[in-house]
Amino acid sequence: WFLDGKVSAVIGTHTHVPTADESILPGGTAYITDTGMTGAFDSVIGIEKEEVLQRFITQLPAKFKPGTREVHLCGVIVDIDAQTGKARSIERVMIKNKAI
């Protein structure tokens, strides 16, 4: 709210799933809390599930490898008025792929 009308967009992410709260604030700033994760969704926040589960169960250190299955690219497309700098629209985007 502090930046509404002062910036074109505030785009947050916390490497999880996209939130469905994209909006144009009253001052013309596009906003979304979490654009979601870009990476392997068949994972634990991008890391191979088996390795994370093994570390959790055994409490032993383990080297993590990035997941490679069900890779998604998450983000937003923001249309901004070039004259005013105000956002006209914001749209969530998720591009899904099977594997890398």
C-alpha positions in Angstrom: 0.0 0.0 0.0 2.9 2.3 0.7 4.1 2.1 -2.9 0.6 2.3 -4.6 0.8 5.0 -7.2 4.5 5.5 -6.8 5.6 2.3 -8.7 4.1 0.5 -11.7 4.1 -3.0 -10.0 4.9 -4.8 -6.8 5.5 -8.5 -7.6 6.2 -10.9 -4.8 7.4 -14.5 -4.7 8.3 -17.0 -2.1 9.0 -20.1 -4.3 5.6 -21.7 -3.6 2.3 -21.7 -5.6 0.9 -18.6 -7.2 -1.6 -16.6 -5.2 -4.8 -15.5 -6.9 -4.7 -12.0 -5.5 -3.4 -10.1 -8.6 -5.0 -6.7 -8.8 -4.6 -3.1 -9.8 -4.5 -1.0 -6.6 -6.4 2.3 -6.5 -3.3 4.4 -7.3 -2.5 2.3 -10.5 0.1 -0.2 -9.1 -0.2 -3.8 -10.2 0.1 -6.2 -7.3 0.4 -9.9 -6.6 1.6 -11.5 -3.3 3.3 -14.6 -4.8 4.0 -15.3 -8.5 4.8 -18.9 -7.7 7.8 -21.1 -8.3 9.8 -21.6 -11.4 11.2 -25.0 -11.2 10.3 -28.7 -10.7 6.8 -29.0 -9.2 7.3 -32.8 -8.7 9.7 -31.9 -5.8 10.0 -30.3 -2.4 10.4 -26.6 -3.3 12.6 -27.5 -6.3 14.6 -30.3 -4.7 14.3 -34.1 -5.4 11.6 -35.4 -3.1 13.5 -38.6 -2.1 16.6 -36.8 -0.9 14.6 -34.3 1.2 12.5 -37.1 2.7 15.6 -39.2 3.5 17.2 -36.2 5.3 14.0 -35.5 7.2 13.6 -39.1 8.3 17.3 -39.8 9.2 18.3 -36.3 10.3 21.6 -36.9 8.5 23.2 -34.3 6.2 22.5 -34.9 2.6 23.5 -33.1 -0.7 20.4 -31.9 -2.5 19.9 -32.2 -6.3 17.4 -30.0 -8.1 14.3 -31.7 -9.3 13.8 -32.2 -13.0 10.2 -33.5 -13.4 7.2 -31.4 -14.1 9.0 -28.1 -14.6 6.8 -25.0 -14.5 7.6 -21.4 -15.2 5.4 -19.0 -13.1 5.1 -15.3 -13.4 2.9 -12.4 -14.4 2.4 -10.2 -17.4 1.8 -6.5 -16.5 0.6 -4.0 -19.1 1.8 -0.5 -18.2 0.7 2.8 -19.7 3.9 4.3 -21.1 2.6 7.9 -20.5 1.5 7.6 -16.9 3.5 4.6 -15.6 0.2 3.2 -14.2 -0.6 -0.5 -14.6 -3.5 -1.3 -16.9 -3.6 -5.0 -16.2 -1.9 -7.9 -14.5 -2.3 -11.5 -15.5 -0.9 -14.7 -14.0 1.1 -17.0 -16.3 2.1 -20.7 -15.7 3.9 -22.6 -18.5 4.1 -26.3 -17.8 6.6 -28.7 -19.1 6.9 -32.5 -18.4 10.7 -32.8 -17.8 14.1 -31.1 -18.5 
